[in-house]
Amino acid sequence: MFGIPGQAPVTMTDAAVRQISKLMEKDGRYGLKIGVKKGGCAGMEYTMDYVDDADSNDEVVEKDGARVLIAPMAQMFLFGTEIDYETSLLESGFKFRNPNVEDACGCGESIKFKDVDELQTERDSAQG
């Protein structure tokens, strides 16, 4: 729907692939759907939900058995994002390295994206 032909909208690190595959297998799910919604102190939050199938407009990204689906309304905001899974002494969870984020709250739970027109201009120039 929104992207550069031949380029995956998001990438996954090996750690993310392992965790997503484990979650899919554990619960017998088709994949993990990622989106964005209004909320948090910076204005937007990432969403993650198990899904049993893909909607016709979802962007599906697969790597080594891990399947991530990008909700249609989130595709332009997530394009170019690297999904990682990090484990530390105090916490573990998915991390999003997203070039489209302009600002984030101090706790890292909510983000503010660049202006939609600015994102579109960047994608158009990347498509050449």
N, C-alpha and C positions, 0 to 999 in steps of 0.2 A: 504494500500500500504506500509506504513512504520509505524510501531508501535509495541506495545506489545499486544498480544491477550488478550481480556477482559478488556483492559484499554483504556479509551477515550483519544484521542490525545490532546484535550484541555478541560478545565473545564470553567464553567461560574458561576460567583457570582449571587446571587439573583437580585442585581441591574442590571447586564448585561442582565439577562433573561428578566426582566421587560422591559428594553429599546429595546432589539431586538424584543420582541413580539409586542411592540407598533409600531415599525417601520414596521414590517411585515404586521400588521393589517392595518395600515394607508395607505399603498401603495398597499395592496393586493399582496404581494410578497411571494415567496416560502421560501426564507431565505436570509441570509447575508453571502457572500463568502469572505473569508479572505485569503490573499496571501502575498507575499513579492516581491519587485522589487528592482533593483539597483537604487540608488539615495541618496541624502542627503550627509551631510558632513562626516558621519560615514560609508557610503557605501551601506546601504540597508534601505528600508522603508516598513512599513506595508501597505497593500492595503485592502480596504473594498468596496464591491459593492453589490447592490441588485441583486438577480437572480430569475428567474421564474421557474427554474428546476435545477436538479443536473446533472453534467456531470458524465459519467460512472466511472471515476477514482477519483472523489471527495470523501473525507472522510466527512460523515455527522454526526454531533453531535447534539442531540436534548435534551432539558431539559424544561419541563413544557410549551411546546408550542413554545419555541424559537428554531430556527434551524440555525446552523452555518455550512457552508461548507468550507472545507480546500482544497485549490487548490493542485493538485498533487506535483508540484515543491516546495511547501511551507511546506509540511507535516513534513519533517525531521527537519526543522528549528523551527516549532511551537510546536512540541511534548513536552508536559509537561507545556504548557502555561496556565495561568489563565487569563481569560478575565473578566474585571471589567468595571463598568460604574461609574464614579465619578462626583459629582457636587460640585463646590466650589463657592465662592463669585465672582470670576473672569472668571471661565471657567467650561465647562462640556464636557465630552467625554469619549470614551473608553480608557482603560488602559490595557496594556499587561504586565503581570508579567511572563517573559520568562526566564527559566533557561539556555537557549542556547545562550543568549546574552553575549558577551564578553566585549563590550564597547558601549557607547551611546554618542551622541553629547550633548552639554550643554542644548539645547532647548528640548531634548527628542524626537525629530521628526524622527531621523534616528538612526540606530543601526548597530553594527558589530557583526556577529555571530562567534562562535567558528569554527575552521577548520572542514570541512566536515568529514575527517577521524576521528577526535576526537569525533564528534557527533555520528558516526557510532559505534565506540568502546564503548561509553557510553551506547548506546541502546542495543548492543549485550550483555554487562555484566548485564544489567537490566533484559534481557530476561532469563538469567541464563542458 
